[in-house]
Structure formats: C-alpha cells, structure tokens
Amino acid sequence: MIKKLLSIAAIACFSSSIAQNIELRNFNGTAIINGQTLTVVDTIENDVLQDIQLDIDATSKYTASTNIKVKKIEMTSTAPLSENAICWGVCTPNVVWGSSPTVLSPQIPMSLNQKITFNGHYYPKLQEGISTFKYVWFDVNNIIDSTFIIVNYDMRNPNAVSVKEISKETSINVYPNPARDFINVSLKSNEDNKTIEIIDLLGKKLFTSSIADNSTNLRINTSSYLPGVYFLTVRTGIKSIKTSKIIITK
C-alpha cells in the first residue's frame, strides 16, 4: 500500500452546554472536544477496496452503566459513488452515499471509565472529493445527552501531489499465527510516527509500542490473552495503515 499524503487536522471546535459524558480521544491520546471538526486527507489508490479508517477512543464518564449507541449522519459529498460504514462493537454493512443517510449502531453498555474504540470507515471507490459526516454518541434512554464530531474525508488525486513527497510503504509479518504464549512481529515501514497496537474485538487496547526505525522485529508476550481473535494494527497518528488478525489458542 502506497501513501503519498496524510494529515488529520482539527478545523474548528466548540463546547456544548451539556456535559461531555462520553470523552473522545484520538490514538495519540489528544482530547477531542464535543462538536470538533476533523479532516482526514489521503490520496486515491488504484484499489476499489481502499478503506480509509478513522479510529476514536470513547470513554464513559457516566457514574452508572449506560447504554450507548453511535449515529452516523451523512452531510455533504462530492463523491456520490463512495461507500461508508461504522464499527461500534460490531460493524454496520457498507452503504453507498445517499442510500442510508442515517445509520444507528447497536448499543453497548458502558460503565464508568470504560473505553471502547469507534471506527469510521470510508471507501472512496476511486473517486476524489470531500465527504462530510457527523458521528454522534448518545445515551439510548436520553438522546439529548450526546457527544458529536464532524469528520471530512478529503480524497485527492495522487497526480496532484508534489513530487517532493516520499511514497510510504508498510509490510508486516506476524508468526506463529495461531499463537499461544507469544508472537513475533517483523515490520518494515517508512511511515513517520509509527505505533504497533493489539486490540480485542471490543476495541480494548492490550499492547502498544512506538516504532522509530524503518525496520524492526518484536516479540510480544500473549500468555495472558484469552483464546480468541485479536487485531494487530500499525498506525501513524490516528490513522490505521496496516492490520493483521491474530488468533490466540490455549
């Protein structure tokens, strides 16, 4: 996978008069204010399955267990053939822009300080343009009690990128897989500010490590992991650039 341009920018923010009972942070740990606008800039690849994934950590500040849903609202787009989906506990099906302008996730009960990772997926389908979404986290028993962000996915023609930009490539090999007590990770990537993370199916982060070199080998202890499926992700900033599924057996 070749990446020529990537930036996540906070365009504007303002605070709601209602307390932010769902605290949002990107994968660098930077707080996202209720109502903030983020812009994801990337280039179109020659891949109809290209997936632009935005990951946000959501932490409950409710003092009692509260059922939380996420609503996706399509706002504007100059890429009408693009598709999108959201993942909150489970992933919703991909939909073509305009066919399902509003989509609700399943509800997840969240206790005080519980953190779950939300994923916004955007599939440009070879189209450049900007598509804007509103993502809203809310209490199913009190829909006014909500937290939201605006996200612009700005897909650009790679031929318009400056020749001074350096192509970015990432490859990863994980073994043994299935695994029991450990995994070996061989990573080659010239991306900047790389991080390797392991999360479970509910988005709980079990391992994280910053990677400075373009080539590295890691041995990760998985002896405390329960049997099941996990995801090892390489990311730069808050954007996922490569993900591998790991199966743990006992």
Secondary structure, DSSP 8 states (H G I E B T S, - for coil): -EE---EEEEEE----SS---EEEE-TT--EE-TT-EEEEEEE--S-TT--EEEEEEEEE--SS-EEEEEEEEEEEES-TT-EEEEESSSB---EETTTSSEEE---EEE-TT-EEEEEEEEE-TT--EEEEEEEEEEETTEEEEEEEEEEEEEEE-GGGS-TTS--EEEEEEEESSSBSSEEEEEEEE--SSEEEEEE-TT--EEEEEEE-SSEEEEEEE-TTS-SEEEEEEEEETTEEEEEEEEEE--
